[in-house]
């Protein structure tokens, strides 16, 4: 029997053969399959993971430069030190752990066996060592950096470094002798020293001490050398806050009174402060600037005695005091007496050789004696106010744009006085000056409004109105005495209740009135007008167009 040919199957086979016949003769090259060498390790070594060297026991002696880290809290045996460094170029990271002393009579947290260089110690605590916490001072090591370390309750010193070293962001608390000690060319910054036996922070020469705190120590800040820069430190509640030799650049924050400034310095208050007796700030040297920074110095001494808000205690020069308040509680009893608690003086210079002093933007109130008393020897009081003081208000060579009221004696007293207002409640003058310009002087019946060599554009009212050698464009009222008494009076108005209104050697373009006396008394009067209630209008030797 004949077999039939399956044409569909034949067609499939032919198509498959055709497809195979047109494939490329070769495939893409795959490269050599021979390995280039034996397999390499894929693990990293421990030194590659942590290249630093671990410190896991004390004592530990470092003799090789490198980076070291502490693995846990550590303490040695009795009379042993912690980490001894005997190599240059070493970094030690306490890693947040504590090195504790092992007791006994010796042993330090970290020290150097010789004068090494370039050591860094950071990030941890050293405490309870019989010696010092960190001592690189005795070895003479240099260029040491101590950072973010707490040194607590060690027998001697918290941190001791020298020769171009740095101590930053550190805490020294409760150490037996010193908190932080540096010698020359060092930096101490953003550190705190508290409750250390004899010294909080100490430095020698050419150092920078910036933005630190020193509280509750024997001496807060001690500087025994020159050319240091001291700025922004808070030094307060120490047995003695400062012990500083001259020759340094001092920008001090004052946080406690009483305080004595015995070195040239710029001093800035950090808050309002009070004393129970004596002086708040005593200046014992030249070249001092006090910035009250808008705060108040006050006293609660009762009764007010001889204390001063600020005392210039000698023949000093180049003093500037500015920007604040001096406050007591002395009151005027209304009959010539002043009593109460507070300071005797607001600002007081004790020596007549005091010179080149400037007081600006100071307000004084409630003092037993003087408000601002500066000898008239190149001294200036400007934009100041004084209120309720038992004697002189403001005394200076030049007084400008100031006011003194309710004073027991001369309210404003100076050689050159301008744009001022003075009021004395009893005796003395509202304004007492060699030259008074644009001033307003008031006094009670026992005093005078203005007393001046030359008074210009002034207003005076008192028992006696105005007394001057030359009076120009002034107005004067006398309640019981003369309105105006002058050698030369020009363009003035004078009034008196019962005495002559105006008394002058020469008067020009003036008006004088007396309710019961003579309006104008003059040797020469020109273009003047005298008037009276019940007395005589004019008493003039040489009258030129006056009536």
Buried (B, 14 or more C-beta within 10 A) or exposed (E): EEEEEEEEEEEEEEEEEEEEEEEEEEEEEEEEEEEEEEEEEEEEEEEEEEEBBBBEEBBBEBEEEEBBBBEEEBBBEEEBBBBBBBBBBBBBBBBEBBBBBBBEEEBBBBBBBEBBBBBBBBBBBBBBBBBBBBBBBBBEBBBBBBBBBBBBBBBBBBBBBBBBBBBBBBBBBBBBBBBBBBBBBBBBBBBBBBBBBBBBBBBBBBBBBBBBBBBBBBBBBBBEBEEBBBBBBBBBBBEBBBBBBEEBBBBBBBBBBBBBBBBBBBBBBBEBBEBEBBBBBBBBBBBBBBBBBEBBBBBEBBEBBBBBBBBBBBBBBBBBBBBBBBBBBBBBEEEEEBBBBBBBBBBBBBEEEBBBBBBBBBBBBBBBBBBBBBBBBBBBBBBBBBBBBBBBBBBBBBBBBBBBBBBBBBBBBBBBBBBBBBBBBBBBBBBBBBBBBBBBBBBBEBBBBBBBEBBBBBBBBBBBBBBBEBBBBBBBBBBEBBBBBBEBBBBBBBBBBBBBBBBBBBBBBBBBBBBEBBBBBBEBBBEBBBBBEEBBBBBBEEBEEBE
